[in-house]
Structure formats: structure tokens, C-alpha cells
Amino acid sequence: MEPTPQSATPAQPVQPPKAKSIVIVEDDPALGEIYKTRLEMQGYICYIAYNGIIALYFIQKSLPDLVLLDLMIPDISGRDVLAVMRQSTWGKEIPVYVISNLDEAQAPKELRKLGIVGYSVKANMSNDDIDKIANSILQPK
């Protein structure tokens, strides 16, 4: 039986999936731009914060799906950015992955207690690692 105009259901428009967003907290402008470019090529919306004050502003305003956090940043340290996030209603559930020049043994001990999803040392990372980190957190298989 063919549908009649009265019985046909109009097609609902298909909404594309919302792009995931990432706040990159990195005080090295060149490295921040590399991360941003690579992640945008993967389809993510990215914001770069070059210090802790701007990081907290972007995180609170955009409520990203992921924060990539350097520890040694100007104004407010990455550790303090994380602490403020975890004490707030808006930032306590946002996944945070730390990317730092500090070896994890040298990093503040309470990072894991504050709730990070991972830790990498910049010197040990290849260009592809930033993509793999974001994809493993935001597109788990």
C-alpha cells in the first residue's frame, strides 16, 4: 500500500552531531597552535588559553568536553586551575588531561586526587599523540 498524502509522515531533519570542544591551556603559543590545528583537523572546536586566568574564563564560559592542561603557566598554576574547577559546580565533571614538561613524579602529588584522566610529559610526545589522547577520551571505542 502506497502512503497517501494524509498518511505520510514528514521527514524530520537530521541534526549533525555536536562537535566536541577542547580548551587547550598552554603558555607556549607555537605549541598551543600546533595542538589547536591538529585537533581542529580531527573535527574538534578548540580554544587556547595562554595563562591560568584565561583558562578559567574559557572553561567556565564554554564548558568544554575536555581540558588539556599544562601545569607551569602564568598567573594561576595549572594545579590551581584544576583545584578551582573541581571545587566548582561547572568544572567538577570536565575531564582534564595534564600535558607538562614536569615528569609526573615531580608534579604536585594531589593531581590524581583532584581528578585527572591522564598525564603526559611533552618531551616524550610525538605530534600524533595529541590526536590519540583527545580521541581516546572523547571518542572511546
C-alpha positions in Angstrom: 0.0 0.0 0.0 1.4 3.3 -1.0 1.3 6.1 1.5 -1.3 8.8 0.8 -0.5 12.5 1.4 -2.6 12.3 4.6 -0.8 9.2 6.0 2.7 10.2 5.0 4.9 11.3 7.9 7.1 14.3 7.1 10.8 13.6 7.4 12.4 15.1 10.5 15.6 17.0 9.7 18.7 15.1 10.8 20.8 17.1 13.2 24.6 16.6 12.8 26.3 15.5 16.0 27.5 18.5 18.1 31.3 19.0 17.7 33.2 18.3 20.9 35.1 21.2 22.3 38.5 21.3 24.0 40.2 24.1 26.0 44.0 23.9 25.5 45.9 25.5 28.4 49.4 26.1 27.1 51.7 29.1 27.6 53.9 28.3 24.6 52.0 30.0 21.7 53.6 27.8 19.0 52.8 24.6 20.8 49.3 25.7 21.5 48.7 26.5 17.8 50.1 23.1 16.8 47.7 21.3 19.2 44.8 23.5 18.1 45.5 22.9 14.4 45.8 19.2 14.8 42.7 18.8 16.9 40.6 21.1 14.6 41.6 18.8 11.7 40.0 16.0 13.8 36.8 18.0 14.0 37.1 19.5 17.5 36.3 23.1 18.4 39.4 24.4 20.3 40.1 27.4 22.4 43.7 28.2 23.6 44.4 29.8 27.0 47.9 31.1 27.5 47.6 31.6 31.3 45.5 30.4 34.2 43.1 33.3 34.4 42.1 33.0 30.7 41.9 29.2 31.2 39.4 29.5 34.0 37.4 32.0 31.9 37.2 29.8 28.8 36.5 26.7 30.8 33.6 28.3 32.8 32.1 30.0 29.7 32.5 27.2 27.2 32.1 24.1 29.5 34.3 22.1 27.2 34.3 18.3 26.7 38.0 18.1 27.6 40.7 20.3 29.1 44.3 19.8 28.1 46.2 21.4 30.9 49.8 22.5 31.2 50.9 22.8 34.9 53.6 25.6 34.6 51.5 28.5 33.2 51.5 32.2 34.2 49.2 33.9 36.7 47.5 30.8 38.1 49.2 27.5 38.0 47.7 24.5 36.2 47.4 22.7 39.6 45.3 25.7 40.9 43.2 25.8 37.7 42.3 22.2 38.3 41.6 22.8 42.0 39.2 25.7 41.2 37.5 23.5 38.6 37.0 20.6 41.0 35.5 22.9 43.7 33.0 24.5 41.3 29.7 23.2 40.1 30.6 24.0 36.4 34.0 22.3 36.3 34.0 19.3 38.6 33.0 16.8 35.9 35.0 18.0 33.0 37.8 15.6 32.0 41.3 17.1 32.4 44.4 15.6 30.8 47.7 17.1 32.0 50.5 17.7 29.5 53.5 19.1 31.1 57.3 19.4 31.0 57.4 18.1 34.5 57.8 14.4 35.0 54.7 13.1 36.8 56.9 12.2 39.9 57.8 16.0 40.1 54.2 17.2 39.6 52.0 18.1 42.6 51.1 14.9 44.3 47.4 15.7 44.6 46.7 15.9 40.8 45.3 12.4 40.7 43.2 13.0 43.8 41.8 16.2 42.1 40.8 14.0 39.2 42.8 13.9 36.0 42.2 11.4 33.3 45.8 11.1 32.3 49.3 12.7 32.3 51.9 13.0 29.6 55.4 14.6 29.5 55.7 16.9 26.5 59.2 15.8 25.7 58.0 12.2 25.3 55.1 13.1 23.0 55.1 12.9 19.2 52.8 15.1 17.1 50.3 12.3 16.7 49.9 11.8 20.5 47.7 14.9 21.0 45.2 13.4 18.5 45.3 10.0 20.2 44.8 11.5 23.6 41.8 13.5 22.6 40.2 10.7 20.6 40.7 8.2 23.4 38.8 10.4 25.8 36.2 11.9 23.6 35.6 9.0 21.1 36.1 5.9 23.2 35.5 2.7 21.3 
